[in-house]
Amino acid sequence: MKQKISLVAALLFAVIFSVNAINPSNKTITTNPTSIDFSNFEKSTTINGKSLTNITPNDIQKLTGKKLSLKEVIKLKAAQKLLKSKKGPGGEGYSKGIFILLALLGWSWLLMGIQDDFSGSTWLVNLLLTVLCWLPGFIHSLVHMKDYTK
């Protein structure tokens, strides 16, 4: 039993520190497609949502003459993924069946965190309730299910 508690605590610290290592300023990385600066594009170039999903970092370099940094490439890929799936923070959400199944297994905090970009406290409260005792975490996830499902 002590090994399981130690393993869960180590996993919790690893998740928290990995999120902070990725973004040490405690600001979330925005996945908004408009956060990439397209102001240097030629006037004849038009970009809409469909062409944004197919554009590559090399295309942007050809158009702007500037190479994207790794952080900008990650933002571009995240924006493309959001546009393709039409989901994300404040988006449509997951189906209720998947949410309930993962809540039964104790993983609903992960879906809450993904939907909120790990910026709110709801996912952390759910994680703590799930780790301390499964039933309160399950009830908490069912109470907040309407915020994270279709």
N, C-alpha and C positions, 0 to 999 in steps of 0.2 A: 504494500500500500504506500509506503514511504517513497518507493521508487517511482510509482505512478505520479504522486504529487510533485516530486522533484522534476520529473520529466515534463509535466504540464507547466510548472513554474519556469523551467528553462525555455520551453517553447514560447511562453508568453513574453519573456524578456527578449528572446531572439526576434520575435515579430516586432516588438516595440522599438528595439534598437536598430533593426533593419529599416524600418520606416524612417527613423531619425537619421540614419546614415545616408539614405537616398536623398532626403530633404532636410538637412540639419537646421534650416531656419524655421521649422515647424509650420511652414506655409505649404498648402497642398499644391501639387503640380496641376495646373489647369489643363483640361483637355478640350478647351473651347477652340474650335477651328479658327476663330477670328483672332486668337492670340498670336498667330504667326504673322509677321509683317510682310504684306504683299505690296507695299507701296512703291517698291522699286521696279515693278513689272512694267513692261512696255505697254503703251496705251492700246496697242492692237490686241493684246492678250486679254482674253476674258476667262474668268474662273468662276465656275458655279459649283454646287455641291457634288455633282456627278464627276466633274473633271478633277476636283480636289481629292476624291477617293482614288484616282488613278495616277496622280502626280508623284514623281519620285524626287528624292533629294538632288539627283543629278539634273533633273529638269529645272528645279528651282535655281541651281547654280548656273545653268545656261541662261536662264531668264534674268537673273539679278546680277550675275557676276561675282556673287559672294557664296562661299561654301558654308553650309549649315554646320553648326556645332553639334556635338552628340546630344546635348539637351534639346536642341531645336528639332533634331531628327526624331527623338523620342516623342516630343510633342506632336509632330506631324503624324507619326504612326498612330498615336493615341487618338488624334482627331479623326483620322481616316477610319479607324476601327469604330469610333462612335457614330460616324456618319453611315457606315455600312450596316451596323446593327440597330441604329436608331434607339439605342438604350444608353443608360448611363445615369449620372447623378440627376435626380429629378425626372428621369425618363419613364418609360413604360413599366419597368420592373420585371420580376420573374413571375412565373406561373405559381398559383397558390399551392399546387401539388408538390412542386419542387421545394418550395419554401417550407411547407409542413414536414416533408420527408427529412430535410436537412435539420429542421428544428427538433424532430424526434431523435436524430442522431447527435444533436448538440453542436451543429455547425452553422446555425442561423446567424450567429454573430459575424461570420465571414461574409455572408451575403449583405448584411446590414452595412458592414464596413466598406465593401466594394461599392454599394450604391451611394454611400455618403463620402467616398474618397477618403475614408478613415479620418475624417475631420471632425465629426460630431462625437458626442459622448454616448449615444445610444448603443453603438456596437460594443463599446468598452464595458458598459454596464451589463449588457447581455453576456459578454464573455465572462465577467466576474461571477455573475449569477449562475452561469452554466458550470463553471469550474467549482464553485463552492458547493452547489447541490444542483443536480440536473433539472429538477422540477421547476424551481423559480425561473431559471433561464428559459425553459420551454414556455411557461406562462407569459413571461415578458415578451418573447418573440411573437406569440399569438396576439398579444395586445397591440403590438406595433406592426403586425403583418399588413395592414391596409396601406401603410406608407411605403412598402417595399414590393408589393405585388401588383399585377395588372388589374 
